[in-house]
């Protein structure tokens, strides 16, 4: 299949990542106008011919979540109406993923609603990274390629060469992710028992495992307000950890998260560029790694109808 049939377009959520992906693929970033009308409506126009093309549309549904989601949906609709052969929604960060179940009366399952919207807009498949809950893949009635940033993050920490390392799951829901990191880094596994009295509030209850005199590495899928991360770091130090670092794929960093990180005892917080970080929010303690090669390779394999499964690890 000729490479010129690949068309990659980007919304406004992660323009730098989109350009990196195109550089990896050796194709130009497609020409699309994604802006807004004076009343706040989203305006999209694809300026390149996409008839019969394999189209990949990149946009994280990151803050401002609703604006970026609408950009993605309208891009999909525009490509479908322009007779694209196949449309893949590339969503480095899938927003609304924490609303993935009906845990109280009269609440929505918004992660499923968003999946329905993406499908209804005309996407043929989805490529995403580190979903907050793996079962969200089943919310789609189209194929989903769910990648993990672990190879990028693990490679970084392996090169750091920490001795006496303990990998820490910040809650029971993150045990599987932390166990995978611990296995690859030949480290011990520690679990934090956490109680959350209300959304975006967490109370650290207990540390399960030995961190005495060890370097603790907290592994999570995202850092939002930073409250859980900072409390977990302090709990580990209180239990004798020599130092604490953290690894989070998606740097939402809402509210005063960066200030909390700066004033915390964390040595380093390593994140990925699935969400664009405003320069004003950057901190010397935050290290950003690129997932462009990972996503670019997945796009190449999807286009060539090759297996993507080797990238799932």
Buried (B, 14 or more C-beta within 10 A) or exposed (E): EEEEBBBBBBBBBBBEBBBBBBBBBEBEBBEBEBEBEEEEEBEBEBEEEBEEBBBBBBBBBBBEBEBBBBBBBBBBBBBBEBEBBBBBBBBBBBBBBBBBEEEEEEEEBBBBEBBEBBBEBBBBBBBBBBBBBEEBBEBBEBBBBBBBBBBBBBEEBEEBEBEEBBBBBBBEEBBEBBBBBBEBBEBBBBBBEBEEEEEEEBEBEEBEBEBEEBBBBBBBBBBBBBBBBBBBBBBBBEBEBBBBBBBBBBBBBBEEBBEBBBEBEBBBBBBBBBBBBEEEBEBEBBEBBBBBBBBBBBBBBBBEEEEBEEBEE
